Amino acid sequence: MEARLWNRFKNNIHLRRTTVLVMIILALYYVRAMMNTILLTFIFTYLIVHLVRFVQGKFKHVSDKLIVALTYLLIVVLLYFGLRYYVPVLVKQVTKMTKSVINYYQTNDVGWLMTQLHKYVSEKTISSQVKSSLTALTAALKGFGSVTMSFVMALVLSFFYTIELKEMRTFSQSFLKSDLFGWLFEDIAYFGRKFTNTFGVVLEAQFLIAVCNTALTIVCLAIMKMPQIFALGLMVFICSLVPVAGVIISLIPLSLVAYTVGGIQDVIYILIMIAVLHTLETYILNPKFMSSKTELPIFYTFVVLLFGEHFFGTWGLIVSVPIFTFFLDILGVKNINSKQEKLQEARKRIEHKRLEK
């Protein structure tokens, strides 16, 4: 009786895949503290694997291990130069700005301002605000350290995965041959392919958004006659790869550079520019590119982004649309196929018509 029920469960594909999907969701919820590392590893691995396929498509005899090794070597070199040259400049700009504020208070009579503040703000209120600010600063530093560690771990894990890409594929396929749980690994592989396809589509859309943001920012910076436009443009491009929030993240270094060049007036111009770009990305670029790549209505895309940001923060802006399109694909509402799958389907149709003739 038990064997019969077990076989009926394995043969019922819809019930079986629903059960596996629930198990995956529960497992991800259980390890939610590691979600930064998991998502970053997935993104790095996805990008490197597609880079390997692209290069080998142009140069078929190039080893995938060589491509991966050179790519990660380039990443390490860029990180080194960024930490070696860009961070000291940023620290110098912050120090210079802080000294300017201190000099302003030392050279101007602001006693009347402090008197007015004491009338409306008690020392107890100031003390509580300082304590809450210190608590928030401590939490921010811890969060930055956690993200940095997740970033490093994701780079290491993605490197070991991609450097042994063929070995990983061969070893992973051996799970499908299991007599007892082969069906389980088949369903996990099925969901993995589906999510990879949808996530890749959204990554492509976000890349186009980053290009548009960078181009518009460079034009504005050129009009303002800011120095090192291309370096600032590269920084904006990297920040823009983070949906919506990336434009705001780029505000800090841009404001520091603007204050050094033109004072508070240029900072105001930068604030206006960032506000316009943020509005443009949130209400036009994000819904438009996401909807064109996922073939979803703009309204649905925009609502999914809003709910994703509300429940999951910045990561929600990245994964909400892929998850939504993933479930649409699983439910059979709308199939989201990758370019490779579309090409394979077209070839199969051509081959089928040729055989019929």
Rosetta blueprint (number, residue, H / E / L):
1 M L
2 E H
3 A H
4 R H
5 L H
6 W H
7 N H
8 R H
9 F H
10 K H
11 N H
12 N L
13 I H
14 H H
15 L H
16 R H
17 R H
18 T H
19 T H
20 V H
21 L H
22 V H
23 M H
24 I H
25 I H
26 L H
27 A H
28 L H
29 Y H
30 Y H
31 V L
32 R H
33 A H
34 M H
35 M H
36 N H
37 T H
38 I H
39 L H
40 L H
41 T H
42 F H
43 I H
44 F H
45 T H
46 Y H
47 L H
48 I H
49 V H
50 H H
51 L H
52 V H
53 R H
54 F H
55 V H
56 Q H
57 G H
58 K H
59 F L
60 K L
61 H L
62 V L
63 S L
64 D H
65 K H
66 L H
67 I H
68 V H
69 A H
70 L H
71 T H
72 Y H
73 L H
74 L H
75 I H
76 V H
77 V H
78 L H
79 L H
80 Y H
81 F H
82 G H
83 L H
84 R H
85 Y H
86 Y H
87 V H
88 P H
89 V H
90 L H
91 V H
92 K H
93 Q H
94 V H
95 T H
96 K H
97 M H
98 T H
99 K H
100 S H
101 V H
102 I H
103 N H
104 Y H
105 Y H
106 Q H
107 T H
108 N L
109 D L
110 V L
111 G H
112 W H
113 L H
114 M H
115 T H
116 Q H
117 L H
118 H H
119 K H
120 Y H
121 V L
122 S L
123 E H
124 K H
125 T H
126 I H
127 S H
128 S H
129 Q H
130 V H
131 K H
132 S H
133 S H
134 L H
135 T H
136 A H
137 L H
138 T H
139 A H
140 A H
141 L H
142 K H
143 G H
144 F H
145 G H
146 S H
147 V H
148 T H
149 M H
150 S H
151 F H
152 V H
153 M H
154 A H
155 L H
156 V H
157 L H
158 S H
159 F H
160 F H
161 Y H
162 T H
163 I H
164 E L
165 L H
166 K H
167 E H
168 M H
169 R H
170 T H
171 F H
172 S H
173 Q H
174 S H
175 F H
176 L H
177 K H
178 S L
179 D L
180 L L
181 F L
182 G H
183 W H
184 L H
185 F H
186 E H
187 D H
188 I H
189 A H
190 Y H
191 F H
192 G H
193 R H
194 K H
195 F H
196 T H
197 N H
198 T H
199 F H
200 G H
201 V H
202 V H
203 L H
204 E H
205 A H
206 Q H
207 F H
208 L H
209 I H
210 A H
211 V H
212 C H
213 N H
214 T H
215 A H
216 L H
217 T H
218 I H
219 V H
220 C H
221 L H
222 A H
223 I H
224 M L
225 K L
226 M L
227 P L
228 Q L
229 I H
230 F H
231 A H
232 L H
233 G H
234 L H
235 M H
236 V H
237 F H
238 I H
239 C H
240 S H
241 L L
242 V L
243 P L
244 V L
245 A H
246 G H
247 V H
248 I H
249 I H
250 S L
251 L H
252 I H
253 P H
254 L H
255 S H
256 L H
257 V H
258 A H
259 Y H
260 T H
261 V H
262 G H
263 G L
264 I H
265 Q H
266 D H
267 V H
268 I H
269 Y H
270 I H
271 L H
272 I H
273 M H
274 I H
275 A H
276 V H
277 L H
278 H H
279 T H
280 L H
281 E H
282 T H
283 Y H
284 I H
285 L H
286 N H
287 P H
288 K H
289 F H
290 M H
291 S H
292 S H
293 K H
294 T H
295 E L
296 L L
297 P L
298 I H
299 F H
300 Y H
301 T H
302 F H
303 V H
304 V H
305 L H
306 L H
307 F H
308 G H
309 E H
310 H H
311 F H
312 F H
313 G L
314 T H
315 W H
316 G H
317 L H
318 I H
319 V H
320 S H
321 V H
322 P H
323 I H
324 F H
325 T H
326 F H
327 F H
328 L H
329 D H
330 I H
331 L L
332 G L
333 V L
334 K L
335 N L
336 I L
337 N L
338 S L
339 K H
340 Q H
341 E H
342 K H
343 L H
344 Q H
345 E H
346 A H
347 R H
348 K H
349 R H
350 I H
351 E H
352 H H
353 K H
354 R H
355 L H
356 E H
357 K L
